[in-house]
Amino acid sequence: MASDTHNNYSKNSNNNNKNSNTNNLHTKWRQDGKPHPLAPSPLDMYWLLLNVLLLLLLLVLPGGIDAFCPSKCQCLGGDANSRALCIDAALEDVPIQLNPETKYINLTLNRIRNLEFTLPFYMKLEVLDLSQNIIETLGSKNFEYQTELRTLNLSRNLVSALHKHAFKGLTNLLLLDLSYNRIETVHPTALGDLAALVELDLTNNNIVSLEDNCFKGMPSLEVLVFRNNRLLDVPATNLWHLHALKSLDMSDNLVEFVRNDSFEGLKELLALSVRGNVMSELDAGAFEGLISLKHLDLSDNNLTMVPTQQLSKLSNLTYLNLGGNRFAHLPAVAFLNLFHLRELHLSRLDYLQRIDSRAFVDNTHLQTLHLNYNPQLSDIPMRLFQGNPNILEVYMQSNSLQTLYSAQFPVDQLQKLYLGDNPLQCNCSLLWLWRLVTGNFEGSEPPMEHVPGGAVAALAKEASALREDDDTTIRADDGVSALAAYIAEQHIANALQTTEPSAYEQRLEEASRSSSSSSSGYLRMDKQRIGCDIWRDAKRTRRQLLSMSEGEITCPAHIVTVVCAVITCLVVVTIGFSVLYYLRFVKRRRKLLHERGPLRTSKSIINVHDRILQGHHHQPGMSMTLGGSGVGGMGMPLNYPHHAQTLQAHHHYHQAMPLQSQGGVGHEYQQTTLPQLDKLELERYLAAQTIANEYRALKPWELPVKEADDEPEHHYERFDHYDYPDTHTMTKLKQAAALQGSAQAAQASASTAANTKPHVVYHQQLQQQQQESKDQDMGMELMGLGLTNNNYRSYVQCQSKDF
């Protein structure tokens, strides 16, 4: 910021020095003893009276007096002498002896110091050029009689202020040039009579600020140039009156900040240049209201981020220049909503390092991209132009690009591709570029450079192309000035009723011709500036691609390719082995589950018991015979295989207890003798049961759905909720029932009353003894077998579940 301010001040001081030097060239007349022109004297009064009388004679007898042309002037236009050229004629005052009908007077490069009492003679004057004189003040009402004046050029003088009514009477003036003066202050009424003014040029003055309503009387102003002044802020209050403004140039000033609604009301503005200021930030609504803006120049400022939000409101923008700022990277969709953008300049970005591949995705109509002179830009993304189907010209000169790939550029649709002065590395990635530069494609004709005598022609053609490109770049950079000149020329041509083509139209014609000629399908490149670096023995050699052969482009990338291929093969083999191992594991798992599947049924569990109970020759289970005599004595075989196996596993060997009946009938419980269990087989069996009945937490979707008529959860929540009678209890109960049924009818009531109560007491005592015996036996068995309570509980639960 300080450097920019110093540069602006240095420019102003240089211009002031030039003006002072010009002033020194014309100070000699002050030493001749002549009176000051502003000091009235009798002689001046006499000359004024004489001029008035001469003017009256000319008005009364216009045809009887011949026009007089000074010796150092050139008068044109036939007898009427309607054009007077007094260039560098050493005149100190405006000559009054010219034809009063003169419409054009050029007084450039003279020593004219003031304009008092000289211009009233030429009331039909249309063009007056007083540039490069030493005029210090314009006075007041000196142009009061020049109502037909269309163009007034006062550039390169010493005017320091615009006083009240300085341009009074110039109601038809179209162009006013006050550039390269020393103007510091402007009176609010100085420009009040310029109602028809179209262009106002205040370039290279010392204006710091403007008073309010300075532009209030100029509703037709279309071009306003404030270039190279000392403005600290945008004169929003004055711009608000310029509703017809189409071009505004505020470049090379000291504007630090653009506030919201700074350009409010400028709905017709087409071109805006704020180049060369010290702006570091823009308000969110800085460009609010510029609905017609097409050309915007924000280059050479201190912006550190792309103003995406601020620019998104300029939907009609076609030209944007952001070069010379301090962007470190271009983010994705950096130019949001700029669908009509055609030309984008991003050159001289000293801090630019990275560009997102989606930076230009919204700019579907982008045709020209300038990315030149970015010293830290060493790489560009692979698909940078994926959203730009209309791209035609790409300029990426003088960057730090080291590697370029053909996929980075839409070569098939480009018309210009300039990649010169980049430190490219000579490797296989440049083979496509070498073919483009040399034209050495497979099956194609040899390039013009290889034809005898064609090298010189190719170089001449390349040089002419470069010159044309430089001219195009200059025209693009000075687009605001060209537009301003075109607007002024159009208005002047309409006022003077001329049909000659303007310079701007000629430029447009030339540009259209050059574009039509360049769109013939031939890709233009800066072939002479494209080269690559070859490193040999730690020494770098710069070679031009145009002079290299295909064999000289080394391919170290092949090593990387081989390594990648080997790694890929290893990965594929590893994946194959992993798949085979997994398939074998799944197959073995399925086979094991198939073998273990039958263990889940009660029949298979009985078969397992058969394997465990070695030496058992009868049916697994307990066969209890209820025998006896008496009335209806009968033998009843009772088979309980499941509980018999449970008792075998528990090692419960209980003896049947006799019951006495009234009839003296004796009954006995007879139980088969069970063999001893093998410890190893039992452990294997328990392990198999643990695998087959593996417990895990159920997933939410695996929980059983409770029906409305289901039992309460606490009834089956615990497996040991129900106390099932074992074999001894069931045998004794059935034996007692059989004894009661075999008694006689006569003694039934007495025997029942006598035997029922002792049987119930005996049944309760038997259950208590059985439970104590079961606990003692289980503890002894667990200690003897070395089993844990969990394994034993799992075994009992599985048996109970099958039951």
KOLROBA-195283 format. One line per 10 residues: for each residue x, y, z of C-alpha. Coordinates in pm, 1 decimal. Each point is the difference from the previous one (the first is absolute). Layout:
BEGIN
X,Y,Z; ...
% end
This chain:
BEGIN
0.0,0.0,0.0; 277.5,240.1,83.6; 178.0,-86.3,-322.9; -312.2,66.1,-205.1; -51.8,336.1,170.2; 361.4,91.2,-64.6; -38.8,-92.5,-365.9; -308.0,217.6,-37.2; 172.4,292.7,164.3; 307.8,-50.0,-216.8
-213.8,0.5,-313.3; -164.2,323.1,100.4; 333.4,158.8,85.5; 143.6,-105.0,-337.1; -291.5,154.6,-180.5; 33.4,314.9,204.6; 369.1,13.8,-84.6; -86.8,-24.8,-368.1; -244.6,281.6,30.7; 251.5,208.8,192.7
257.5,-63.0,-269.7; -248.7,119.4,-256.4; -63.0,303.4,213.7; 372.2,70.8,17.4; 18.2,0.2,-378.6; -251.7,280.6,-11.5; 121.7,220.9,285.2; 221.7,208.1,-219.8; -285.9,224.9,-103.3; -41.9,106.7,361.1
345.6,160.7,-1.8; -71.5,222.7,-301.6; -165.3,269.1,210.1; -350.1,-63.0,-137.5; -291.4,58.5,233.3; -194.9,-293.7,139.2; -284.5,-102.6,-228.5; -246.2,5.5,284.1; 91.0,356.5,101.8; -230.1,243.9,-185.9
169.0,288.2,-177.4; -109.0,275.1,-241.1; 152.7,-186.6,-287.3; -200.9,-311.8,83.8; -313.8,203.3,19.1; 78.7,149.8,-338.8; 57.6,-339.3,-159.4; -320.9,-130.8,156.2; -198.2,290.4,-143.1; 161.6,-52.6,-338.3
-87.2,-372.6,4.9; -360.8,77.8,83.6; -24.2,245.1,-287.9; 159.4,-251.6,-235.7; -244.1,-262.0,110.4; -292.6,229.0,-67.6; 130.7,73.4,-349.5; 37.4,-369.6,-68.3; -352.3,-63.1,112.4; -144.5,278.8,-207.3
203.2,-65.0,-311.9; 101.9,-362.5,8.1; 50.2,-28.1,-371.7; 191.8,322.8,-52.8; 299.7,-81.1,209.2; 249.9,-276.1,-85.0; 123.7,-233.2,271.9; 354.7,42.5,117.2; 228.8,-294.8,86.1; 308.8,58.5,219.8
338.9,-76.3,-148.3; 70.6,-303.9,216.2; -348.1,-146.5,-35.0; -152.0,-211.4,-271.1; -352.7,75.8,-102.3; -200.2,-261.3,-190.0; -346.6,-31.2,-139.4; 14.0,217.6,-312.5; -96.6,360.9,4.0; -191.4,-33.9,324.7
308.2,-121.2,188.2; -216.0,-210.6,232.2; 303.1,-185.0,142.1; 303.4,167.3,159.4; 308.6,-192.6,105.0; 235.7,205.8,215.6; 215.1,-280.8,138.3; 327.8,104.5,164.7; -37.3,355.4,-124.7; 148.3,166.1,312.8
-330.3,176.6,64.7; -51.5,159.0,339.7; -371.3,76.4,-47.3; -282.5,-143.6,-200.8; 8.9,180.9,-339.0; -301.2,218.9,-67.5; 63.1,64.1,-369.4; -126.0,-337.0,-119.2; -322.5,-38.9,-187.1; -291.6,34.2,247.2
-168.5,-288.4,-186.9; 281.1,-233.5,94.6; -124.1,-329.2,144.4; 330.2,-169.4,79.6; 303.4,161.2,172.3; 308.1,-193.2,110.0; 237.0,196.7,227.7; 214.6,-286.4,126.9; 357.6,57.7,119.5; -17.0,375.5,49.1
59.9,238.6,292.2; -355.5,100.9,68.6; -49.0,83.6,365.7; -359.4,124.4,30.4; -322.7,7.1,-199.2; -145.5,336.5,93.1; -151.5,232.2,-267.0; 101.2,-226.1,-290.5; -266.9,-265.8,-60.2; -313.8,213.7,-43.8
97.9,59.9,-366.8; -60.3,-364.9,-98.9; -361.1,-73.9,86.3; -33.6,-279.4,-259.3; 297.7,-187.9,127.7; -55.3,-376.4,34.0; 346.5,-140.6,82.4; 263.5,182.0,207.0; 334.1,-160.3,86.4; 210.1,187.3,259.6
209.6,-293.4,115.6; 366.4,29.6,100.0; -4.9,365.8,92.5; 67.8,171.2,333.7; -353.1,97.4,94.8; -18.4,37.0,376.6; -362.5,101.6,43.8; -315.0,-18.7,-208.4; -159.4,298.8,167.3; -374.4,39.7,4.0
-243.0,19.5,-291.3; 274.7,1.9,-262.9; -198.6,-247.6,-215.3; -331.5,173.6,35.5; -47.3,65.0,-375.9; 118.6,-341.4,-124.2; -340.3,-164.4,4.4; 82.7,-209.2,-309.4; 321.9,-143.1,141.6; 8.2,-382.1,-6.9
358.2,-87.0,101.1; 229.7,186.8,240.2; 350.4,-128.2,62.6; 186.4,163.2,290.9; 236.7,-286.7,76.3; 362.3,41.3,107.9; -32.0,350.4,142.6; 54.8,144.1,346.5; -361.9,35.4,115.0; -15.4,-42.1,377.1
-369.5,60.4,71.3; -337.1,17.9,-170.8; -166.6,318.9,121.3; -363.4,96.9,5.6; -164.8,10.2,-345.0; 324.1,-103.5,-165.4; -189.5,-160.8,-289.7; -313.3,211.5,-3.2; -162.5,12.2,-341.0; 127.7,-337.9,-127.1
-344.0,-153.8,-9.5; 74.4,-212.0,-308.7; 348.4,-117.7,97.0; 47.7,-373.8,-46.8; 365.9,-61.5,88.4; 208.8,176.2,265.5; 362.0,-101.5,47.4; 169.0,135.9,315.0; 263.1,-272.1,33.0; 358.2,60.5,110.3
-64.0,318.7,192.7; 39.9,87.8,367.2; -363.4,15.5,98.8; -54.0,-41.6,372.6; -341.6,154.6,61.8; -317.9,13.2,-203.9; -271.5,252.6,80.8; -349.2,-158.0,17.9; -127.2,236.4,-274.2; 304.5,-19.5,-227.6
-151.9,-278.0,-210.7; -360.0,96.5,49.3; -72.7,115.7,-358.7; 135.3,-314.6,-169.7; -340.9,-157.7,-44.0; 91.2,-172.5,-328.8; 347.8,-115.1,103.4; 73.8,-361.1,-94.3; 364.6,-46.6,100.7; 203.3,164.1,278.7
368.0,-84.3,31.8; 175.1,97.4,326.0; 300.8,-229.0,-38.8; 321.9,79.9,186.5; -112.0,278.1,231.4; 26.2,51.6,373.4; -364.1,-47.2,99.0; -34.2,-149.6,348.3; -374.4,36.2,43.9; -295.5,171.9,-161.0
-263.2,216.0,157.6; -357.1,-115.4,-17.0; -206.5,72.7,-311.1; 299.8,63.4,-223.5; -156.8,-218.2,-271.5; -359.6,95.5,66.0; -41.4,192.1,-326.2; 132.1,-275.2,-228.8; -280.9,-251.8,-51.5; 133.5,-104.3,-342.5
353.4,-88.2,108.2; 97.2,-346.1,-125.0; 378.5,-9.9,43.6; 179.9,116.0,315.0; 375.7,-43.6,37.9; 166.4,51.9,338.0; 322.3,-184.0,-78.9; 314.7,82.1,197.9; -135.9,236.7,261.2; 10.1,-11.6,378.9
-353.4,-114.6,76.1; -28.5,-170.9,339.3; -354.5,-121.0,-47.7; -257.3,-57.7,-269.1; -196.1,328.0,-48.8; -332.0,-175.6,45.7; -201.2,316.7,71.0; 108.7,151.1,-331.4; -35.3,-317.5,-202.6; -357.8,-33.0,111.4
-99.3,281.0,-242.5; 155.4,-170.5,-304.5; -279.8,-235.9,-97.3; 117.1,-20.8,-362.6; 362.5,-84.0,83.0; 136.3,-291.1,-204.4; 374.4,9.1,68.0; 177.0,88.1,327.2; 376.6,-9.0,35.7; 141.3,48.2,351.5
330.3,-178.8,-49.9; 328.1,106.3,163.8; -150.0,171.1,303.0; 20.6,-61.2,374.8; -335.5,-169.4,57.8; 31.0,-245.1,289.6; -353.5,-124.2,40.1; -315.4,-25.2,-208.2; -308.8,41.6,212.9; -347.7,-135.2,-48.9
-199.0,180.8,-265.5; 300.8,200.6,-115.8; -126.3,-30.3,-357.2; -370.3,11.8,77.7; -209.3,138.8,-280.3; 250.5,-75.0,-278.4; -229.6,-246.4,-173.7; 134.1,90.3,-345.2; 366.9,-45.3,89.6; 177.3,-234.2,-241.3
368.4,37.7,92.4; 161.0,57.0,340.3; 371.1,19.9,70.6; 139.9,22.0,353.9; 345.7,-120.0,-100.1; 313.2,111.4,184.3; -157.3,95.2,332.3; 77.9,-131.0,347.7; -323.7,-192.5,61.3; 30.4,-293.1,239.0
-367.9,-64.5,66.0; -335.9,43.2,-163.3; -336.3,24.3,169.4; -252.5,-272.4,-78.6; -209.1,251.5,-194.8; 287.3,188.8,-160.2; -131.9,-56.6,-352.4; -367.0,11.2,86.7; -212.2,147.9,-276.1; 244.9,-49.9,-289.1
-240.9,-218.7,-191.0; 137.6,92.6,-345.1; 371.6,-18.0,76.7; 200.3,-194.9,-256.8; 359.1,113.5,51.7; 163.2,1.6,347.3; 366.7,61.2,77.8; 118.0,-61.2,360.5; 363.9,-66.5,-80.3; 304.0,126.1,193.4
-167.7,22.1,339.6; 59.9,-172.9,334.1; -286.0,-250.7,-5.8; 95.8,-322.1,179.2; -311.1,-198.1,-93.2; -206.7,-27.4,-311.9; -311.6,217.2,60.9; -236.3,-280.3,-98.6; -300.7,130.5,189.1; 38.9,354.7,-129.1
49.9,-109.7,-359.9; -291.7,-243.9,4.9; -242.8,290.9,-39.5; 152.0,98.1,-337.2; -181.4,-258.0,-209.1; 61.4,184.7,-331.6; 376.2,35.4,44.2; 202.8,-101.6,-306.6; 348.9,134.1,85.3; 175.4,-30.3,338.2
356.4,90.5,91.2; 130.9,-101.9,344.6; 370.4,-0.1,-78.5; 260.8,148.0,231.1; -180.5,-90.3,324.0; 106.2,-223.9,288.7; -205.0,-315.6,-50.9; 158.4,-315.2,143.0; -244.9,-238.5,-166.1; -311.0,-6.6,-214.1
-274.2,-193.8,183.0; -276.5,-208.0,-152.2; -261.8,203.8,-186.3; 211.4,312.0,51.0; -203.5,193.4,-257.6; -351.4,-92.0,104.2; -292.6,93.4,-226.7; 226.6,157.5,-263.6; -156.9,-207.0,-275.2; 65.4,258.6,-274.6
367.4,55.8,83.0; 207.5,-23.9,-316.5; 341.8,138.6,90.1; 180.2,-47.8,331.6; 339.9,143.3,97.4; 186.2,-154.7,296.0; 356.3,107.2,-77.8; 272.5,137.8,229.1; -134.5,-177.2,310.5; 321.9,-29.1,197.3
-152.8,-217.6,274.7; -214.2,-234.2,-207.6; 94.5,-363.5,70.4; -306.9,-214.0,-58.1; -304.0,-2.2,-225.2; -298.7,-218.0,77.9; -116.7,-220.3,-285.8; -351.5,147.4,35.1; 108.5,364.2,8.2; -156.9,83.1,-339.4
-288.6,-245.3,7.0; -265.8,275.4,-10.6; 159.6,187.0,-290.5; -148.9,-201.2,-282.8; 56.7,274.1,-261.7; 365.0,64.2,89.0; 208.6,40.2,-315.5; 328.9,161.0,106.9; 204.6,-66.4,313.1; 319.9,186.8,89.2
220.1,-162.9,268.4; 336.9,162.6,-67.5; 287.9,101.1,228.6; -100.7,-193.6,311.5; 337.4,-100.0,149.4; -134.8,-244.4,262.0; -246.0,-185.0,-221.0; 171.3,-335.5,-59.4; -295.3,-222.0,-83.2; -348.6,19.5,-144.8
-279.8,-252.0,64.7; -70.1,-277.0,-245.6; -356.7,99.2,-89.3; 19.7,376.1,30.2; -209.5,67.4,-311.9; -262.5,-269.5,50.8; -279.1,258.2,30.0; 116.5,226.8,-284.9; -117.2,-143.7,-331.5; 60.1,333.0,-181.2
361.8,60.3,103.1; 207.6,116.3,-297.0; 310.4,175.9,131.8; 225.1,-95.0,294.2; 302.6,207.2,99.6; 230.6,-150.8,265.7; 334.1,160.5,-66.2; 281.2,67.4,249.1; -131.8,-213.7,283.5; 178.7,-275.4,195.5
-167.3,-293.7,-173.2; 223.2,-307.1,-9.9; -228.3,-269.5,-138.9; -285.7,25.4,-246.7; -236.8,-272.1,-115.5; -222.2,-7.2,-304.6; -305.3,-69.9,217.4; 39.5,344.0,160.2; -87.2,186.3,-321.3; -283.5,-44.2,-251.2
245.2,5.4,-289.5; -262.1,-105.6,-252.2; -198.9,323.3,44.0; 270.9,255.3,84.7; 108.6,264.1,-249.1; 284.3,147.5,207.4; 216.3,-173.6,258.1; 296.6,196.9,134.4; 221.7,-187.2,247.5; 337.4,168.6,-48.2
262.4,82.6,264.4; -96.3,-276.0,244.4; 268.0,-222.0,166.2; -136.6,-322.7,-148.8; 179.7,-330.2,62.3; 92.1,-203.7,-305.6; -184.5,-327.1,57.4; -270.6,-209.6,-158.6; -274.6,228.3,125.2; 109.1,257.6,-261.6
-14.2,-236.6,-295.5; -342.7,132.6,-102.8; 125.8,357.9,22.1; 305.9,-86.5,-207.8; -225.7,-141.0,-269.0; -214.1,313.8,3.0; 302.1,226.9,-22.8; 183.2,-195.5,-269.2; -309.9,-124.2,-180.8; 153.4,-347.0,-11.7
-308.7,-221.1,24.2; -21.9,-355.7,-118.5; -123.0,-20.5,-356.1; 7.4,378.1,-54.2; 200.3,211.2,-237.8; 328.8,144.9,123.3; -27.8,345.7,153.7; 91.9,314.2,-185.8; 320.1,32.1,203.8; 138.7,-321.1,-154.4
-67.2,109.8,-355.7; 302.8,161.0,-166.8; -24.0,371.8,58.1; -304.0,-39.7,220.4; 169.1,80.2,329.9; 32.6,367.6,-85.5; -362.0,16.0,-112.0; -112.3,-169.7,319.1; 195.0,245.1,214.8; -143.1,296.1,-190.4
-349.5,-135.4,40.4; 55.1,-54.7,371.5; 134.2,354.0,45.4; -301.2,152.3,-176.3; -229.8,-209.6,218.5; 175.4,124.3,312.4; -36.2,361.0,-114.8; -368.5,-50.3,-62.5; -42.5,-155.4,343.1; 178.3,291.4,163.9
-231.8,242.1,-178.6; -300.3,-199.9,111.3; 123.9,0.7,359.7; 53.4,377.5,-6.5; -346.4,53.3,-137.7; -151.8,-223.2,267.2; 186.8,172.7,281.4; -116.0,342.5,-116.5; -361.5,-97.0,-49.8; -139.0,278.4,220.1
186.6,269.4,-188.8; -106.8,-145.2,-334.1; -363.2,-7.2,110.0; 22.0,359.3,125.3; 154.7,118.6,-324.3; -265.5,-181.7,-200.1; -284.1,160.4,193.9; 149.8,347.1,-40.2; 68.1,-47.9,-371.1; -351.8,-121.0,-60.8
-153.4,304.5,166.0; 235.2,239.2,-177.8; -65.0,-169.2,-332.7; -372.3,32.4,52.0; 38.3,365.6,96.2; 220.7,79.0,-300.3; -205.0,-226.3,-230.7; 297.9,-198.3,-128.1; -5.8,-358.7,-121.5; 367.1,-89.2,34.8
65.7,-325.5,194.7; 142.3,56.0,344.7; 327.2,-145.9,126.1; -185.5,-230.7,234.5; -204.2,-144.3,-284.6; 317.2,-51.2,-201.0; 152.8,-186.4,294.5; -307.4,-217.8,30.9; 18.2,-73.5,-372.0; 363.9,-98.2,25.8
-69.2,-217.0,302.9; -285.6,-176.1,-178.7; 218.8,-59.3,-305.3; 282.1,-137.3,210.8; -238.5,-224.0,195.3; -156.0,-130.9,-320.8; 341.6,-71.5,-144.6; 118.1,-169.2,319.0; -309.7,-221.0,17.1; 107.5,-195.0,-308.4
100.2,-300.1,212.5; 371.8,75.4,31.6; 126.4,-5.6,358.8; 228.5,295.9,62.4; 276.9,-43.2,256.5; 307.3,191.7,112.0; 225.6,-276.1,-125.9; 321.8,198.0,26.9; -50.5,57.9,373.7; -97.4,-355.6,100.2
292.8,-199.3,134.7; 95.1,-251.1,266.8; 290.9,-54.1,240.1; 237.7,-294.6,-21.7; 207.5,-82.9,310.6; 333.7,-168.1,-58.1; 271.8,-17.5,264.2; -188.9,247.6,221.1; 0.4,251.2,-284.5; -313.4,129.9,-162.5
-20.5,46.4,-372.0; -285.8,187.5,-161.5; -120.4,-140.9,-330.4; -272.3,109.8,-236.4; -257.5,-265.1,-80.6; -0.4,115.9,-358.5; 365.4,-104.9,-41.3; -20.3,-330.4,189.6; -61.6,-349.4,-131.5; -230.0,-257.0,151.0
292.8,-208.6,122.7; 136.8,287.7,205.0; -310.8,6.2,218.3; 86.3,-243.9,279.5; -259.2,-206.4,178.6; 90.9,-48.1,367.1; -365.5,-50.0,66.4; 35.9,-361.7,-127.3; 168.4,-99.3,327.7; -295.9,121.0,194.5
-228.8,-189.3,-236.1; 189.4,-327.2,53.6; -3.0,42.0,377.0; -371.1,69.4,-4.6; -60.1,-306.8,-216.6; 196.9,-224.5,237.7; -183.5,134.1,302.0; -330.8,-53.0,-179.4; 87.8,-363.8,-77.5; 95.2,-63.5,361.7
-323.6,147.3,120.5; -199.9,-214.0,-245.4; 180.0,-318.9,106.0; -52.0,79.5,367.5; -368.8,58.0,-57.8; -24.7,-331.0,-189.4; 162.3,-197.5,280.8; -223.5,170.3,250.6; -310.3,-95.3,-196.5; 113.0,-362.9,-29.4
76.4,-21.1,370.2; -336.7,148.7,83.1; -181.2,-245.6,-226.2; 180.7,-294.8,158.7; -78.0,130.8,344.3; -369.1,38.3,-87.1; -8.7,-350.8,-145.5; 159.2,-150.8,307.0; -232.0,198.7,221.6; -304.3,-125.4,-187.0
122.8,-356.9,22.6; 53.5,32.9,374.6; -342.7,152.4,46.4; -149.2,-280.7,-207.0; 164.3,-255.3,224.6; -107.7,181.3,311.6; -350.5,71.1,-125.9; -160.8,-327.1,116.2; 126.0,65.3,352.3; -279.2,251.6,40.0
-277.3,-266.8,-9.4; -98.8,-223.8,289.1; 64.2,-309.6,-207.4; 354.2,100.6,-73.4; 53.3,82.4,365.5; -113.4,-354.0,81.6; 257.1,-125.0,-254.5; 265.2,206.8,166.9; -103.7,-151.7,330.9; 42.3,-335.4,-156.4
357.5,98.1,-88.2; 68.8,133.7,346.9; -152.0,-289.6,191.7; 234.1,-268.4,-119.2; -83.0,-353.6,106.3; -375.3,66.2,31.1; -176.9,-290.1,-180.7; -361.0,101.5,60.8; -216.9,284.3,-121.2; 121.1,324.7,150.5
-236.6,90.8,270.0; -141.4,-143.4,319.1; -242.9,-287.6,-0.5; -198.4,-16.2,322.2; -239.4,-282.8,59.5; -286.6,44.2,235.2; -74.5,-351.3,116.8; -211.1,-151.1,273.0; -298.3,-214.8,73.8; -348.3,57.5,136.7
-304.0,116.6,-167.3; 79.0,87.0,-353.4; 370.6,-51.8,55.3; 188.2,83.1,-314.7; 346.9,76.9,-128.4; 46.4,348.9,-163.3; 320.9,79.1,-183.0; 79.1,374.0,7.9; 263.8,138.5,-237.7; 146.5,350.9,50.6
299.0,15.7,-231.5; 65.2,369.9,40.7; -3.9,9.3,376.7; 191.2,-322.8,7.2; 274.8,165.8,-201.6; -13.4,297.4,232.8; 45.8,-224.3,296.8; 281.5,-181.7,-175.2; 175.5,325.7,-66.0; -50.4,109.4,357.6
105.0,-337.5,146.2; -321.6,-25.9,208.6; -31.5,-357.7,108.2; -292.1,-11.6,237.3; -153.5,-318.7,141.9; -372.6,-51.5,-5.3; -169.5,31.9,341.2; -274.5,-252.1,99.3; -355.9,107.8,62.4; -227.5,-197.4,234.9
-362.5,-43.4,-82.6; -288.3,-126.5,203.0; -26.5,-317.5,-200.1; 347.5,-94.1,89.1; 102.0,31.9,-357.3; 365.3,88.5,-40.5; 125.3,211.5,-287.6; 352.7,93.7,-93.5; 161.0,257.3,-227.7; 242.5,-178.0,-225.6
257.3,205.6,-191.3; 249.0,-119.9,-252.0; 365.0,36.0,86.3; 160.2,276.1,-215.5; 363.2,-19.0,-101.8; 258.9,258.2,92.6; 52.2,301.5,-234.8; 324.9,55.9,-180.7; 144.6,343.7,98.6; 155.9,78.1,-339.9
-315.8,-85.2,-190.6; -206.2,213.5,235.6; 232.2,298.9,-52.3; -23.6,-40.0,-375.7; -374.3,-24.4,22.0; -25.3,314.3,210.9; 226.8,188.4,-241.0; -213.3,-106.3,-296.0; -312.3,109.7,182.5; 159.0,335.3,77.3
79.3,58.3,-371.7; -337.5,-128.3,-116.7; -186.9,212.8,251.0; 213.6,307.3,-9.4; -165.5,290.4,177.1; 16.4,357.7,-122.6; -198.7,318.6,41.1; -293.9,19.1,-237.2; -20.1,285.4,-249.2; -303.8,230.0,20.9
-151.0,-163.4,-309.8; 55.0,-348.3,143.3; -207.3,52.8,312.1; -318.5,-209.0,2.5; -324.2,182.3,-51.9; -226.2,-40.0,300.0; -356.3,-92.4,-77.0; -289.5,135.4,197.4; -81.9,-336.1,157.4; 358.6,-89.5,90.4
85.1,-85.7,354.2; 170.0,261.5,216.0; 368.2,27.4,-60.3; 95.3,-102.1,354.2; -153.2,-344.5,-53.4; 263.2,-105.9,-247.3; 271.9,255.1,60.5; 204.2,-237.2,208.1; 41.2,-354.0,-109.3; 9.7,-137.5,353.5
-333.3,164.1,89.0; -182.1,-328.3,-23.3; 89.0,-285.9,234.7; -39.7,-311.1,-208.5; -15.7,-327.3,196.0; 280.1,-237.5,-68.9; -18.9,-372.7,-61.9; -20.7,-107.1,367.2; -285.2,237.8,77.5; -204.6,-95.2,-304.6
50.2,-369.1,68.5; -111.7,29.4,359.0; -306.3,204.9,-94.5; -116.2,-245.1,-263.6; 73.9,-294.6,232.0; -212.7,154.7,273.6; -284.0,59.6,-248.5; 14.6,-363.3,-107.8; -10.7,-122.2,360.7; -302.4,213.6,70.5
-181.4,-137.1,-305.3; 63.0,-366.1,95.9; -170.9,23.4,343.1; -338.3,-148.8,50.7; -314.9,212.0,-20.3; -103.8,-76.8,353.1; 324.3,106.6,154.0; 64.5,289.4,-239.3; -114.6,279.8,220.2; 175.0,-122.3,312.2
321.8,-100.6,-169.4; 5.9,327.9,-191.5; -54.1,203.1,313.6; 269.7,-198.1,177.2; 254.8,-1.8,-280.8; -41.9,340.0,-164.3; 141.7,216.7,269.6; 312.9,-212.4,66.6; 61.0,-9.9,-379.7; -8.7,375.8,-31.6
238.3,39.8,291.4; 226.6,-258.4,-151.3; -14.1,176.4,-338.3; 114.2,331.2,151.5; 279.5,-167.9,195.3; 104.6,-181.4,-315.6; 24.1,327.5,-196.6; 214.7,161.7,269.3; 231.7,-299.0,19.4; 20.6,-14.5,-377.0
95.6,370.3,-26.8; 269.2,-32.5,266.7; 135.3,-312.8,-158.7; 0.1,169.5,-342.2; 198.5,298.1,128.9; 251.9,-220.7,177.2; 41.7,-227.7,-298.6; 37.8,292.7,-240.0; 272.7,156.1,214.5; 184.8,-328.8,24.5
-29.6,-68.0,-368.4; 120.8,347.0,-97.0; 299.0,-32.7,227.3; 77.9,-343.4,-133.5; -40.2,88.5,-366.5; 157.2,345.1,21.4; -303.2,165.1,-166.4; -130.4,350.4,67.4; -344.6,99.1,101.9; -57.8,177.9,-331.9
72.7,-312.4,-206.5; -220.2,-208.8,223.3; -280.3,255.9,-15.5; 26.2,14.0,-381.0; -28.3,-375.2,-17.2; -305.4,-12.0,226.5; -170.0,282.7,-186.6; 56.1,-165.9,-335.9; -144.8,-327.3,130.0; -298.0,179.6,148.2
-54.6,189.6,-327.0; -4.1,-319.9,-203.7; -238.6,-149.4,249.6
% end
